[in-house]
Amino acid sequence: MAVYSRFVLAALLLIPPIPTLADINLAKFSSAPSECFSEKVEMIYASINWNEIASLEMLDSCLMAAFQQISYLENFLDWLRANGFDVVEPFTVSEAVMQTAYGREGEGIRFSGTIQRADLNLDLGFLEMLGVDSLSVGITLDGNRQPVVFRSTLNRI
C-alpha cells in the first residue's frame, strides 16, 4: 500500500494544475484588436469604436486593453463614463470569493458599468428583436488591482 501511495503522489505531482476561471478569462485577452478604438490618441481620450465590436469577447478584449493602458482604476472608471457607461462604484470582494471563484489570495475589487442600447450608436435591429436593451460589463481585480476577469453581457428588457 505504501508503494502505491508514493506512486499516486508522484503521478499527481506531474499533472499540470487546472487553470482557474480567471486564468482562462485572461488568456483570451492576449492582444486587443486594433479596431477597438476610433481615434489613435492617448487611451484616456479614446472612444470605443462600437461599429467594429463584433462580439462580447472582442469588447472584453478592448476593455482589458484600455484598462492596461490607463492603469489607474479611477481614471478607467472616468473613461468608462466618458464612453457612455453608467458605472457602479467599486466594492470589495471577500478573500473567500476570490479564492473559490478565481484562485487568488486576498480580497479583490469588483465594479460594473451598463450602457443603454440607444447610447451604443449602432444600427442593430436584431438586438431590439431579441429584447436587448442594454449591455453590461463586470470587472474583477485582485488586491493589487490587477485584472482577473472582464465579462460583458447583454441584458433583456
N, C-alpha and C positions, 0 to 999 in steps of 0.2 A: 504493500500500500504506500509506503514512504517513497519508493522509487516512482510510482505512478504520480504521486503528488508533485514531486520535483519536475517530472516531465511536463505535466499540465502547467505548472508555474512557468517553466521555461518557454512553453508554447505561447502562453498568454503575453509574455514579455515581448515576443516577436510580432504580435498583432499590432498594427498601427492603431493609434487612437481614433475613435469615431469622431468626425468633425461635429462641432456643435451647430445649432441653428445659426448662430452669429457668424461662424466661420463660413458656412455655406452662403449666407446672405452677402457677406462682404466679398467673397470670391467673385461674385457677379459683377463687381464694380471695379475691376482692374483698370479699366480706362473708360472715360466718358466719350461718347460720340462728339465730333466737332460741331455738329449741327445743334447742339443743346441751347446755345445762347445766340441771340440775334445780333449782338454787337461784339466786336473784338476790342473790348475795353477792359479795364481793371474789373475783376469779378464783382466787386461790391456794387458796381454800376450796371452790370449786365442784366438783361431781361431774358427770361425763359422764352425760347422760340417755340411756342405751342404748336405751330404748324408743322414742325419737324419731329415732334414727340410721337413716336409710332406705337408705344406700348407703356404700360406702367413700369415695367422693368427698365426701359430706357429712361423714364422720368426719374426713377430711383438712382440710376447711374449719374444722371445730370445733377441731381441734388447732392449726391455724395461728392461729386467733383467740385461743386460750388462750396460745400462745407469745408472741404480740404483746402481750397484756395483762400477762403475767407478766414478760416481758422479760429476766430473768436466767436463764441456762442452768441453773445449779444448782437454782434454785427450780422451774423447769419439770420437771427430772428428778424432784424430790421430788413434784411434782404428779402426774406420770405414775404414780409408785409408789403414791401415795395413791388413785389411780383403778384400782389392781389390776394395773398393768403390771410385769413383770419387766424391768428396764432394763439394757441393756448400756452400760457406761460409754463416754463419747465417745472417739473416736480421730481421729488426723489423716488427712486426705485429701490426697494429694500435689498439687502445683501442676499436674502433667501431667494428672491425672484431672480436676481442677477445670476446667482449660482445655478439655480434649477433651469431657468429658461435659456441662459446664454453661456453658461460655463465660465463666468467671470467672477473674480473675487471682489468684494467690497460693494458699496452702494453705487447706483447709477443715476442717470438723469434721463427723463423722457419728456418729450413735448410733441405737439402736433400742430398741423395747420390745415385749414379747409378753404377751398376756393369754389365759388359757385360756378355752375356750367356757363352762365351768361358772361362771367368775367374771364373765361378762357380764350375769348376771341377766336373761336373755332366755328366752322360750319359743320357740326357733327349731328345731323338729324337723327342718326341711329341711336345716339345717347338719349335723346328725348323719347324715342320709341321704346327704349328699354326702361324708361322711367328714371334715368340717372339725372340727379340734379346738382351733384357736387362731387368734388374729388378731394380726398384727404390723404395726408402723408403723416405717418408716425415715425418718430426718430428716437432711438435709444443710444445713449452714450455711456461709456463706463465712467468710473470715478475720476479718471484722468482726462475726461472729456474727449475721449477718442471714440469714433463711430463704432457701434456694434451692429445696429440694424436700421435700415431705411426701408419703409414699406408703404407703398401707395395703394389706395383702394378707391373704387367708385362707389358712391352712395346713392341709393334709390330713394325716391320720394316716399 
